[in-house]
Amino acid sequence: MSHQQPNNPLHGVTLEKIIVQLHDHYGWDGLDERIHLNCFYNEPSVKSSLKFLRRTPWARAKVEALYVETFCR
């Protein structure tokens, strides 16, 4: 039985899609201004951001919160 999450705005959204949409919206500088993470400042790329965020739960939570705040209200 699959559990649907109709109230979860991140349901079915990949981390890569979140990073790409936020980058398209804010750019790397804008992301760094909002969430001070080295992966958005030091030679930023989608690949390096994914690698960092997948092993850093607190940082991923901040990025997901920014996504929800930006696109899901």
N, C-alpha and C positions, 0 to 999 in steps of 0.2 A: 504494500500500500504506500503510495507516495504522499508525502505531507506537503500541501500547498501552503504558501505563505503570502496571502493576498495583501497583507498590511506591511510587508517588508519591501521597501523600495529598492533594495539591492538584490532581491530574488531574481536569479537568472542573469545577473550582470557580472561579467568577469572582471577581475582586477585590471587586466589589460585594457578593457573597454573604459573602465573608470579613469585610468591614467590618460588614455588617449583623449577622451572627451574633456577632461580637466585641462590638459595641455592645449587643446584646440581653443578652449574658452579663455584661459588665463595666460598661457605661455609659461615657460620655465621660470622666468623672473616673477611673474604673478603668483605662481605656486609657491616659490620660495618666500615671497613676502607673507603669504597667508599661513604656510606651514614651514617652519625653518628646518628643512631636512637636507643633509649633504647631497642626497641623490637628486635634488632639484637645483643644486647650486654648482657642484663640482662636476663638470662634463656631463650634464644631464642627458639621459636617453630613456626611452620607454623600457628597454631591456634592463638597464642598470637599476631603474626604479622598481621594476617588477622583482628583481633579485633581492633588493634590499627590503622591500615591503613584505615579501613572502616570509622572510625570517625575522621580521620585527613587528610583532602584533600591535604594540602601542602606536607605532607610526602608521600602520595600515588602518587602524581605527580612526585616526585623525583624517586621513585621506578619504576614507569612506564617508565620514561625517561631512566633510567639505562637499563631496559629491551630492549627498542628500540635500544639503543646504542650498546648493547651487541649482540642481536640476529637478528636484522632487517636491518643490513647494508651489 
